[in-house]
Amino acid sequence: MRFAILDTTNKVTSIIDIDSNKLEFYKKSLKREIIPVDDNIKVGFHKHNDIFINPNEALNVAPTIESKMEMFKQERDRLFKETAWIRERHKDRVEAKIDDPTWQEWLKYWEELRTMPNKKGFDVNNYTFPKQPK
């Protein structure tokens, strides 16, 4: 019988032909997931849920709305982290009683970032992040 050996990322690293009665021995000795497969599955394929995906064909798959939204959130989180130092600088200025003239602009910027996906007409296929204050 034909089996695929998967690594921790669910990538097929090997294909082996063994008797099904030896399967438990291989699972214990290799400490990897080993599952029965047909002749269409090749080394390098990825298992996602119960489907094997050929990475060469996966490039032709259009991203889903969910994956686009996830990419949006990752970029938005990056923008928040990139500007975190401004909050720290503001705290220092407040403690030193130094005026921070751009603080209100930064608050507006962060609020726009936070509320972007909740605004009417937000399109995950076509959006522009707000410009950072200078």
TAHU-V658198 format. One record per run of one state. SS is the DSSP state (~ for helix, > for strand, _ for the rest). FROM is the first residue (numbers start at 1). TO is the last residue. If there is no record, write none. Layout:
ss	from	to
SS	FROM	TO
SS	FROM	TO
This chain:
ss	from	to
_	1	1
>	2	6
_	7	10
>	11	17
_	18	19
~	20	30
_	31	32
>	33	36
_	37	45
>	46	48
_	49	50
>	51	53
_	54	54
~	55	58
_	59	64
~	65	82
_	83	83
~	84	95
_	96	102
~	103	118
_	119	134
